[in-house]
Structures are given as C-alpha cells and as structure tokens.
Amino acid sequence: MRPVTVRPASKQFGVVYRNSTPSTTIGKCSILWVKFSASAERLLYWHKNDIEQKFGLRGAKYTNVNAKFSFVIALVLTSCFFVALFLLPDSSLRDLCTRRGVTTYPTVFFGVWTLVILGIKRLKLREQKKALRISVLPQTGDVIISRNTVDSILAVIYSIAPDPHAYLLYHRIVATLSNLKNLGRVSDVDEMFRSHAERDDSSLETSYTLVNGFLWAIPVFGFVGTVLGLSHAIGSFGSVLTSTSEMDEIADSLRHVTAGLVTAFDTTLLALVIALFLSLTATALRKAEEEFLDACSEYCNSNIVQHLRIEEEKE
C-alpha cells in the first residue's frame, strides 16, 4: 500500500495509509497519520540548520566541530579582542593581557578557540535535540512494527528529515530498521541499538579531544609565563647586587625585580581563571550531551523496540 501525502490548507501534512478497515497497526490495512507543522523551522534540514554548512563548509558529524572553521573564528575574535584593548584607555585588563609577556597572547587565543568549539557544539546539540520532539509513531493505540511494515516507518522518518543520517537519533533507527529483515529476534534489534549507543559514546569522547588538549595547554602557558617572570626578576636582582652598594640605588633598581614578579604571578592568574571557566563550561556541555545520548536510547527503546513483533517468514 503506497503512502498518500496530504497537504491540507492548515499547513500540515502527514503520511497516510488507507484501508476499508482502519486500525492503529502500521502496515497493510492500517492508517498512519504523522502530523506536524510544514513550516521550514519544524522540518529537519541539517544542511540548512548546521552552522558550519551555513558558511559553505563541510559540517562535522553530529556534535563534532570542524577544527579549521573554529580556528578561523577564534583567530578573528582574538584579533578583535586585542585591537579593542589597544584602542581603549589604559585599564587593569589591558595591562594583564598585553603587558605581561608573550605567553598571554597564546593563552587568550587558545581560550577563545576552546570557547568557540564549545559554542558550536552547543548549537549542534540544540539542532540534534529537535529529533527527540517528533515521534515517528502515532501517539495513540497499540502500534506494531514488523518486517512488512518497516518501510512505512522509514518513509515517515525520511519525510521528517530528508537526510536522517545527519541526526544521531534517526541514524540509529534507520540503520537498525533497514536490517530488520535480516534479524531473527527482538533482542537482536535491541543489541544493535546498544551497539550504536556505544559507538556514539565513543564519538562523544573523541569530540572533546581538542578541548581537553587546550584545557591542558592553557595553564602550561601560564606556568611558562611564571618561569619567565621569575627568571627576569632573579636576573635583575642579581645585577642590582653586583652593580651598586648604595641603598637608594638598590631600592630604585628593585623596581625591575618587582616587575618580573608581577609578570610571573599575573600570567598564572590569567591562565588559571580562563582554564577554570572553560573547564566548568565544558563539563556542563558534556553533561548535556550525555543526557541527550541517554534520551536517544530511551526514545529507541520506547518508540521502536517495545513495538517490534518479529515473526518467522512463511514459505
């Protein structure tokens, strides 16, 4: 039975299967009405909604981030930040970021780059979550999914998202149901969903590799600045002791020593504050992504696995 696409005047559409004895069972002799807004913002077009593809780039998979794209954005934002500092009047922030040695520049840049990555991941996660709000099955009645009706479910998914493999949730469902005819038990389907969940967990960990590296590097830059500052301070103090014995001259020369100490402590302070803020932000985002993966697993279990009925094919 072929699906009939309906577009009523109320700007809604659905996939309908008609029969003289309608029921809530999917497939032959059934009616499936999946109704949702036909407006562009409700349909899931990944190639239109993904921020990376909006700039004409090849978007990374799911919530992963294109490293080159994030690098360019971070470079532009960091440049604008330092230009703004130089244009503004003298302030403690300007002194902290521009007059504390060369290590403050990479510290700020890697901090901005990390923040850009987390921001892009947040936008991608928001787009991925849209799939959870749309049910691929009717919300009433006892819906049954079998080998003979799986194509109906796949047709509904493709009507919701023309590129379902771009959405983590729909990729799990499509990849599993496409192999339904080759599976013998419902437990096999559940096992496939678990396998996809494990791969997605691994992909989540991999997506934070660059962020974890930056969170390690930022404090290191601060410590390098500390070492340089202390080295400058100790060298200046040694030259003061060997060049003069007058107390007034010693006191005047000690200004160079204190300047080195200021650099030493301020570079560490800047790096640790940035690293702390980014670590908390990354932790919150990671928690949100883990909750999303759990929600996808629950969605697959309640909307697919619990409605499966796999019977042996009759010869």
C-alpha positions as CSV (number, residue, x, y, z in Angstrom):
1,M,0.0,0.0,0.0
2,R,1.6,3.3,-1.1
3,P,1.7,6.3,1.2
4,V,-0.5,9.3,0.3
5,T,0.9,12.7,1.1
6,V,-1.7,15.1,2.3
7,R,-1.2,18.9,2.4
8,P,-4.4,20.5,3.8
9,A,-5.0,24.2,4.0
10,S,-3.9,24.4,7.6
11,K,-0.2,23.9,6.6
12,Q,0.1,20.4,8.0
13,F,0.9,17.3,6.2
14,G,1.1,13.6,7.0
15,V,1.8,10.2,5.6
16,V,-1.5,8.3,5.4
17,Y,-2.1,4.6,4.7
18,R,-5.8,4.0,3.8
19,N,-7.9,0.9,4.1
20,S,-11.5,-0.1,4.4
21,T,-10.9,-1.3,7.9
22,P,-8.6,1.2,9.5
23,S,-6.7,0.4,12.7
24,T,-3.8,1.7,14.7
25,T,-1.5,-1.0,13.4
26,I,1.2,0.1,10.9
27,G,1.4,-1.5,7.5
28,K,-1.2,-3.0,5.2
29,C,-4.8,-2.4,6.3
30,S,-3.8,0.5,8.5
31,I,-3.8,4.2,8.9
32,L,-0.7,6.1,10.0
33,W,-1.1,9.8,10.4
34,V,2.1,11.6,11.5
35,K,1.1,15.2,11.7
36,F,3.4,18.2,12.3
37,S,4.0,21.7,11.1
38,A,5.1,22.0,7.5
39,S,7.0,25.2,8.2
40,A,10.7,25.3,7.4
41,E,11.8,25.5,11.0
42,R,10.0,22.3,12.0
43,L,11.3,20.2,9.2
44,L,14.8,18.9,10.0
45,Y,17.1,20.0,7.2
46,W,20.6,19.5,8.6
47,H,22.3,21.1,5.6
48,K,20.3,24.3,6.2
49,N,20.5,24.4,10.0
50,D,24.1,23.3,10.7
51,I,26.2,26.4,11.4
52,E,29.2,25.1,9.6
53,Q,27.3,24.3,6.4
54,K,25.7,27.8,6.5
55,F,29.2,29.1,5.8
56,G,29.6,26.7,2.9
57,L,31.9,24.2,4.7
58,R,31.5,20.5,5.2
59,G,29.9,20.1,8.6
60,A,31.4,17.7,11.1
61,K,29.3,14.7,12.1
62,Y,26.6,15.2,14.8
63,T,28.1,17.5,17.5
64,N,31.6,17.3,16.3
65,V,33.3,20.5,15.2
66,N,35.2,21.4,12.1
67,A,38.7,22.3,13.5
68,K,39.6,24.6,10.7
69,F,36.3,26.5,10.9
70,S,36.6,27.0,14.6
71,F,40.3,28.1,14.2
72,V,39.4,30.8,11.8
73,I,36.6,32.2,14.0
74,A,38.8,32.1,17.1
75,L,41.6,33.9,15.2
76,V,39.2,36.7,14.1
77,L,37.7,37.0,17.6
78,T,41.1,37.1,19.3
79,S,42.4,39.7,16.9
80,C,39.3,41.9,17.5
81,F,39.7,41.5,21.3
82,F,43.3,42.7,21.3
83,V,42.6,45.5,18.8
84,A,39.8,46.7,21.2
85,L,42.1,46.6,24.1
86,F,44.7,48.7,22.4
87,L,42.1,51.2,21.3
88,L,40.5,51.5,24.8
89,P,42.1,53.6,27.6
90,D,44.6,52.1,30.0
91,S,43.0,49.6,32.3
92,S,44.0,46.6,34.5
93,L,42.6,44.2,31.9
94,R,44.7,45.8,29.2
95,D,47.8,45.6,31.4
96,L,47.0,41.9,32.2
97,C,46.6,40.8,28.6
98,T,49.2,42.9,26.8
99,R,51.9,43.8,29.3
100,R,52.7,40.6,31.0
101,G,54.9,38.9,28.5
102,V,54.3,37.0,25.3
103,T,52.6,34.0,26.9
104,T,49.4,35.9,27.5
105,Y,48.7,36.0,23.7
106,P,48.6,32.2,23.1
107,T,46.7,31.9,26.5
108,V,43.9,34.1,25.3
109,F,43.9,32.7,21.8
110,F,43.5,29.1,23.0
111,G,40.9,30.2,25.5
112,V,38.9,31.8,22.8
113,W,39.3,28.8,20.5
114,T,38.1,26.5,23.2
115,L,35.1,28.7,23.8
116,V,34.3,28.8,20.1
117,I,34.4,25.0,19.9
118,L,32.1,24.7,22.9
119,G,29.7,27.3,21.4
120,I,29.5,25.4,18.1
121,K,28.9,22.1,19.8
122,R,26.1,23.7,21.8
123,L,24.4,24.9,18.6
124,K,24.8,21.5,17.0
125,L,23.4,19.8,20.1
126,R,20.4,22.1,20.0
127,E,19.7,21.0,16.4
128,Q,20.1,17.3,17.3
129,K,17.6,17.6,20.1
130,K,14.9,18.6,17.7
131,A,14.6,15.0,16.6
132,L,13.5,13.9,20.1
133,R,10.5,16.2,19.9
134,I,9.0,14.5,16.9
135,S,7.5,11.0,17.2
136,V,7.8,8.6,14.2
137,L,4.8,6.6,15.5
138,P,1.2,7.6,16.3
139,Q,0.8,8.5,20.0
140,T,-2.5,6.6,20.4
141,G,-3.3,2.9,20.1
142,D,-1.2,-0.3,20.1
143,V,1.2,0.3,17.3
144,I,3.1,-2.8,16.0
145,I,6.3,-2.7,13.9
146,S,7.1,-5.8,11.8
147,R,9.2,-6.8,8.8
148,N,6.3,-6.0,6.5
149,T,5.7,-2.5,7.9
150,V,9.2,-1.3,8.5
151,D,9.3,0.6,5.2
152,S,6.4,2.7,6.4
153,I,8.4,3.8,9.4
154,L,11.4,4.6,7.2
155,A,9.2,6.6,4.9
156,V,7.9,8.7,7.8
157,I,11.5,9.4,9.0
158,Y,12.6,10.5,5.6
159,S,9.6,12.8,5.4
160,I,10.6,14.4,8.7
161,A,14.4,14.6,7.9
162,P,15.4,14.2,4.2
163,D,18.9,13.4,5.5
164,P,18.2,11.3,8.6
165,H,21.8,10.0,8.9
166,A,22.8,13.6,9.8
167,Y,20.8,13.2,13.0
168,L,22.1,10.8,15.6
169,L,18.7,9.6,16.7
170,Y,17.4,8.9,13.2
171,H,20.6,7.4,12.1
172,R,20.3,4.8,14.9
173,I,16.7,4.0,13.9
174,V,17.2,3.9,10.1
175,A,20.4,1.8,10.3
176,T,18.7,-0.7,12.6
177,L,15.4,-1.0,10.9
178,S,17.0,-1.2,7.5
179,N,18.4,-4.6,8.7
180,L,15.2,-5.7,10.3
181,K,14.5,-8.4,7.7
182,N,17.9,-10.0,8.5
183,L,17.3,-10.2,12.2
184,G,15.5,-13.1,13.9
185,R,14.7,-11.8,17.3
186,V,13.7,-8.6,19.0
187,S,16.7,-9.0,21.3
188,D,18.9,-8.7,18.1
189,V,17.4,-5.3,17.4
190,D,18.0,-4.2,21.0
191,E,21.6,-5.3,20.7
192,M,22.0,-3.3,17.5
193,F,20.7,-0.2,19.3
194,R,23.1,-0.9,22.2
195,S,26.0,-1.2,19.7
196,H,25.1,2.2,18.1
197,A,24.9,3.7,21.6
198,E,28.4,2.5,22.5
199,R,29.8,4.0,19.3
200,D,28.1,7.3,20.0
201,D,29.6,7.3,23.5
202,S,33.0,6.8,22.0
203,S,32.4,9.5,19.4
204,L,31.4,11.9,22.2
205,E,34.7,11.3,24.0
206,T,36.6,11.8,20.7
207,S,34.9,15.1,20.1
208,Y,36.4,16.6,23.3
209,T,40.0,15.6,22.4
210,L,40.9,19.1,21.1
211,V,39.1,20.8,24.0
212,N,40.9,18.6,26.6
213,G,44.2,19.4,24.9
214,F,43.6,23.1,25.1
215,L,42.5,22.9,28.7
216,W,45.8,21.2,29.5
217,A,47.9,23.7,27.4
218,I,46.4,27.0,28.8
219,P,47.7,26.5,32.4
220,V,51.0,25.4,30.9
221,F,51.3,28.7,29.1
222,G,50.6,30.4,32.5
223,F,53.4,28.4,34.2
224,V,55.8,29.3,31.4
225,G,55.0,32.9,31.9
226,T,55.6,32.4,35.6
227,V,59.0,30.9,34.9
228,L,60.0,33.7,32.6
229,G,58.8,36.3,35.1
230,L,60.8,34.7,37.9
231,S,63.8,34.4,35.7
232,H,63.7,38.0,34.8
233,A,63.2,39.0,38.5
234,I,66.1,36.9,39.8
235,G,68.4,38.1,37.0
236,S,67.5,41.7,37.7
237,F,68.1,41.2,41.5
238,G,71.5,39.7,40.8
239,S,72.5,42.6,38.6
240,V,71.4,45.1,41.3
241,L,73.6,43.5,44.0
242,T,76.6,43.4,41.7
243,S,76.3,46.9,40.2
244,T,75.8,49.1,43.3
245,S,76.1,49.1,47.1
246,E,74.1,52.3,47.8
247,M,70.7,51.7,49.4
248,D,68.9,54.4,47.3
249,E,70.2,52.9,44.1
250,I,69.3,49.4,45.2
251,A,65.7,50.5,46.0
252,D,65.4,52.2,42.7
253,S,66.7,49.1,40.8
254,L,64.4,46.8,42.7
255,R,61.5,48.1,40.5
256,H,62.7,45.9,37.7
257,V,62.7,42.9,40.1
258,T,59.1,43.6,41.2
259,A,58.0,44.0,37.5
260,G,59.3,40.5,36.9
261,L,57.4,39.1,39.9
262,V,54.2,40.8,38.7
263,T,54.6,39.1,35.3
264,A,55.2,35.8,37.0
265,F,52.0,35.9,39.1
266,D,49.7,37.6,36.6
267,T,50.3,35.2,33.8
268,T,49.5,32.3,36.1
269,L,46.4,34.1,37.3
270,L,45.1,34.8,33.8
271,A,45.7,31.2,32.7
272,L,44.1,29.6,35.7
273,V,41.0,31.8,35.5
274,I,40.5,31.1,31.8
275,A,41.1,27.3,32.4
276,L,38.7,27.2,35.3
277,F,35.9,28.9,33.4
278,L,36.3,26.8,30.3
279,S,36.5,23.6,32.4
280,L,33.2,24.3,34.0
281,T,31.6,25.2,30.7
282,A,32.9,22.0,29.0
283,T,31.7,19.9,31.9
284,A,28.2,21.4,31.7
285,L,28.1,20.8,27.9
286,R,29.4,17.2,28.2
287,K,26.7,16.5,30.8
288,A,24.1,17.9,28.4
289,E,25.4,15.7,25.6
290,E,25.4,12.6,27.8
291,E,21.8,13.3,28.7
292,F,21.0,13.6,25.1
293,L,22.5,10.2,24.3
294,D,20.5,8.7,27.2
295,A,17.4,10.3,25.8
296,C,18.1,8.8,22.4
297,S,18.5,5.3,23.9
298,E,15.2,5.8,25.8
299,Y,13.5,7.0,22.6
300,C,14.6,4.0,20.6
301,N,13.5,1.6,23.4
302,S,10.1,3.1,23.9
303,N,9.2,4.0,20.3
304,I,10.8,1.1,18.4
305,V,11.9,-1.9,20.5
306,Q,8.7,-2.1,22.6
307,H,6.6,-2.1,19.4
308,L,8.5,-4.7,17.5
309,R,6.9,-8.0,16.5
310,I,9.3,-10.3,14.5
311,E,7.8,-13.4,13.2
312,E,9.3,-16.2,11.1
313,E,8.5,-15.7,7.4
314,K,6.2,-18.2,6.0
315,E,7.3,-20.1,2.9
